[in-house]
């Protein structure tokens, strides 16, 4: 019988009949039993083998149409696609394994982390005289991640609320000098998982492009089967004995269609297509073996695809909280628009004078509207210290909290206080 000879189940034979892919030579009008010719046995076997490598039904029909060149090209293209998906699957699987192994991780919006890195790193030192000052301190505590950097003249700190948190609290210092490509990569991600490892900070995309591509692996065949009349699904992996039993159960009185039963003519699969399918099956198996070790190389160096590693500086970060707690009471508070102030600072002077009065401020003699609370005061800033703090600030309006002319000035958004920057005033220039 065809079921036993081909390795297809009776339900699969019905399904391929409904699809027009393997039409019986004759159907008994009384019992509905299907009869096939000897020549259709090889076609049935080819269909089973093609479905075993996830070849879509419409492609199977073309492959078996008799055009050998067309069949070989389609098989090569399909195997190439399977190889690509296998590599992507290895990447995703390796990433998932590492994620599962993370005892301490925090989930964050990737674009928000990119923004925080960009803002805070402006306060990191450009020189390596004190190496740790060229880094950014990351502190995962509770449900948040705090980023802090300081070069002793500026200090920036921003706290991000996590989407999810696992494990104990942790801290480390990442090297700000290597963050530029990572920041660019983060801007294209949705959610990121950050976790400390023995080799630095590991950033893993929760939903990478590889995940999206891999989501379609094997879906073509399943989708085609799902559309079959009556919802029948072809079980290409059924054992021959099981297929025979199913066929026997269908036949009235246990009768079965013999392989050599007389029947009408039907198109036979070309012998060349048999060889082509055999070659494609072997190539797919070889590709699976080649992909086995692909995942082990993922993430070497800076990472690929859905993950990146940040280099760390293995030194103790200064106690910046002691600086914040020792600022003293605020004597003067200034609220002003960010962009006009930024435009004045970008004019190229090395030092600017801030004259804070009751009705506004003057920056090197240029008046700016501002709301001032507290006493009048004069300050001087190095533009190289103040400009990055204003440039990376959050929101259209800024708040300056001033304790004294020789104490750090706290700069933060008037509407969003999760980014705080300290800028140290300088001495009045000798030319007044």
N, C-alpha and C positions, 0 to 999 in steps of 0.2 A: 504494500500500500504506500501511497505517496507520503503520508504523514511520517511513517517509520523511516522511509528511505531518505527523506529530506531533512528530518529533524525539526519539522514545523508542527505545531499543534493544530488540531482541527479548527480551533477558533482563529488561528492565524491564517489558515487556508481560506476560511470564509471571508476574513478581512481583506486579503489580497484579491479575492474574487470581486468583492464590492468595490475595490479600488481600480479594478481593471488591470491589475498587474499580473495576475495568474488566473485566467479564466478557465474553468473546467472545460474539457472537451465535450462532455455531455452531462446533463443533469436529469436524473430520473424524475419524470413528471409526477409520479405517484408518491414517492418517498422523499423527493428533494435531495437525494444522495448524489454527490458529485463524483464524476469519473475523470481521470486524467490519463494522458498518454505517457508512454515510456519516455518520449522526447521532452516532456515537461518536467521530468524528475531533476535534470541538471539545472533548469531554470529556477526551480524551487530552491535547490541548494544554494545557487548564487544569490537569490533574494535573501535567504537566511544569513549568508556570510556578509552581504553588504549591510544588512540591518545591524549585524553584530558590531560593525565599525561605524554605526550611527549615520549611515548614508540616508539622506532624505528620500522619501518615496518617489517624488518627481524626478530626482536624479537617477534613481535605479532604473526607471523606465527608459531614460535616455541611454544609460550605459548598456542596457540589454537590447538596444534597438538594432545593433549590428555594425555600427560605425566604430571600428577598433581605435582609430586615432582619437576620436572624440571621447571614447570611454577611458583611454589612458590619461588624457589631459584632465578629465574630471576626477579620476581617482587620485592623481598626483596633487591636484589642488585641494582635495578633501583631506588627504593625509597631511599636507602642509598646514591646513587649518587645525587639525587635531594636534599636531606638534606644537603649534603656537599656544593653543589652549592648555596643553599639558605643562608647558613652561610657566604660563601664567598661574596655573593651579599650584605648581610647586612653590612659586613666589608667595602666593596667598597662604598656602598651608604653613610655610616656614614662618611667615609673619604671625599667623594665628598661634602657632606653637610658642613663639616668643612672648606674645601677649598673655597667653595663659600662664606662662612661667613668671610673669611679673607679679611679685608679691606686693610691690608698692607702686601704684600708678595713679595718675590723676587725669581725668578727661576734661578737655577745654575746647572752646571754639578756636579753630586754628588761626583764623584771620585776626582774632583778638590777641592771641599770643604773639603773632607777627607784629602787630601794632605796639604791644607792650615792649617787645625786644627792641624795636626801632626807637621808641621813646626813651627807654631807660639807658640804652647803651651810649647815648650822647653824653652821659655823665661819667662814663668809664675813662680811665687814663689812656692816652695815646702812646705813652712810653712804657717800657718794661722795667723801669727803675725799681718799682715795687710791683712785682708781677701780679699779685692778687687784685690790685687796683685796676688792672686791664680786664677784669672779669665782671660778671653779673651774678650776684648771689640769688639763688632760687630757694625758696622756703615753702615746702608743702605742709601746711598745717590745717587741721580741721577740714573745712570744705573749700579751701582757697589756696592759691599759689601767689606768693609775693616775690617780685623781682626788684632788686636794688643794686645800684651802681654808684660809685663815688670816686673822684680823683683828688679829694681833699678840699677842692674849691667849689665843687658842685656835688649834689647828692640827689638822685632821682629814685623814687620807689613807687611801684604800682602793684595793686592787689587785684587778682582776677578770681572770680567765683567759679568753682568747678561745676561741671555737669554731673560728674560722678567721681567717687574717690574710693580707693582700696588700699589697705595696708597702713603701716605706721607713718608718722611724720618723717620727713627727710629734708636735708639741705645739701646743696653743692654749689660750686662756683663754675660757671661756664665761661669759656674764653670768648670775649666779645669780638675779637679780631677775626673770627672765622664764621660769623653769623650771617653775613650778607646773603650767600646763596640759600641758606636755610630759611631766612625770612622770605625770600622770593618764593621758595617752595611752599611754605606755609600758607601764603596768600591764595594758592590754588586748591587748598584742602578745605574740608568742612569741619570735621572734628578730629582732634589729635589726642593721643594718649602719651603722656610724659612719664618716664620712669628712670630712676638711677640704676646704672649697671656698673660692672667692673671696668667697662671700657668707655665710660662717659654717660651723658644723658641720652637716652634713646627716645626718639619721637616717632610714633607709629600712627599712620593715618587710619582712623577707624573705618573709613570707607574709601578705599583707593580706587584708581582707575582700573587696576588689575582685578579688583573684586567685581566691578561692573562688567568687565569683559568676561570673566570666568562664570558669571551668573548664567550665561547662555550656553555653557558646555553641556552637550547632550540634550539641549532643549528642542532642537530641530526635529529629531525623531519623535520625541514625546508629543510635541505639538501636532505633528502630522497624524499620529495615532489617535490623538484625542478627538480629531475631526472625523474619524471613521464613522460610517453609518451605524447607528445603534450603540455607539460608544465602544465598539470592539477594539481590543488592543492586541497587536501581534506579539506573541511571546517568542522572540527569536532564540532565546537561550534554553528553551525547554529541552529536556533529554528526549532522545529518540523513543525510548520505551514509553515514557509518559505521553508522547505524542501519539504513539500507536494505540495506547489504551483509550485515549480520548476519541480517536477516530473509530475504534471498534464500538465504543459506547454509542456512537451516533448512528451506526448502520443498523437498519431493521433486522432483527433476528441475529444480530452479531455478524452480519455479512460485511465484507470489506471489499473495496475496489482493488482489483489486482493491478499490478504495475503494467502488465501487458494486456490490459483489457482493450478490446476494439474501441476505437474512438475516432472522432473527426480530426482533421489536420489542425495543428497549432504551431505557431512559430517557435523554433528551438533557439536557445541562447547560443551565440557563436562560440566556437571553441576558444578563439583568441580572448574573449572576454573572461573565460574561466581563468586563464593564466594571468590576466591583468588583475583580477580580484585577488588571486593568490599572492601576487607581488605586493599589492596594497596592504593586505593583511600582515604580511611579514614586515613591511616597512613600519607599520603602526606599532607592532610589537617591539621592533628595534628602537623606535623613538621613545617608547615608554621606558625601556631600559636606560636609554641615554639621559632621560629626564630625572631618573631616580636621585642623582646627586646634585641636581640643579639648585635645590633649596639651600644646600650647605654654603654656597658661595654668596648668597644674597646678604646684603648688609655689610659686606667687607668694606673697610675704609669709611667713607662718609655715608654709605647706605645707598640703596637704589629703590626705585619704585615707590612703595608706600611707607618708607621709613628713612630717617636721617639720624646721625649721631652728632652730638655737640661735644667738642673737646672740653675737658675740665681743667681747672687749676687747683692743684692739691695743696692749698694753703688756707689758713684761717682768715675769714673776712673780718674787717673792722666792726666793732660794735656800733652800728649806725643808730640803733635805738637809744643809746646813751646820748648821742648827738641830738636826736629829736627831743628827748625828754629834757635836755639841758638848754633849750632855746630861750627860755625866759618868757615872761608875759608879753603879749602883743600890745605895742603902744600905738601903732598906726596901721590901719587897713586901707588898702587902695583897690578899687574895682575899676578896671578899664578894658577897652576893646583890644583884642590880641593883634589883629592885622595892622592897624595904624602903628602900633608900637613896633611890630616886626619890621615894617617898612623903614622906620627911622634907624633901627639897629643895623640894617643891611646896607647903609650908606657908606660904610668903610672906615669909620672912626675906630680907633683902638680902645678908647675909654669914653664912657658916657656919664653925664651927671644927671641924677634924678633929683629934681626939686619938688618935694611934695608939699602942697599948700592946702588951704582950706577948701578951695574951689576946683582943684585939679592938679595936674602934674606937668612939669616941663622937663623934656628929655634933651639935654644939651641945648637949651634955649627954645626948643620947639614945644608949643603948648599942645596937650592932649586932654580931651574931656575925661574926667574921672570922678568917681564918687569916693570921697575921703572921709574916713572916720578916725578921730584921734588927733595927735599933735603933728605939726609941720616938722619935716626932717629933710636933710640933704644926704644923698648917697652917691657913691661912685662905683661903677662896675666896669670890669674888663669885658669888652664886647664878646670876646672868645668864650667867656664864662656864661654870660647872660643869653646870648643869641640862641644856642642850642636848646636852652630851657624854654624859651618862648616859641621856637620853631616847632618843637615836638609836643607842645602843650595840647590839652584836650579842650575843645569847645571854642566858641567865639569870644568869650569874656574870661579875663584872668583876675585872680585875687592875690594880692601881695600882702603878706603879714610880716610887719617889720617890728623887731624888738629894739634894735639900736643900730647905729651906723657902722659898728664894727662886729655885728653878729649876723649869722646867716639869715637870709630873707627866704621865707617860705612862699613858693609860687604854686598855685593849683587852679584848676578850673572852677569857675564860679558856679557851674551847674553839675559837675561830675567830679567828686573828690577822690576817685580811686587812684589818680596819679598826683603825686606830690614831689616837687623839686625844690631843693635848697640851692641858692646861689650866694656865694660869699662876696660881700662888697670889697672893694679895694681901697687903698689909701688915696686921698686927694692928690692929684698930680701937682708937682711943684710949680707948674705955671698957672695954677689956680683955675 
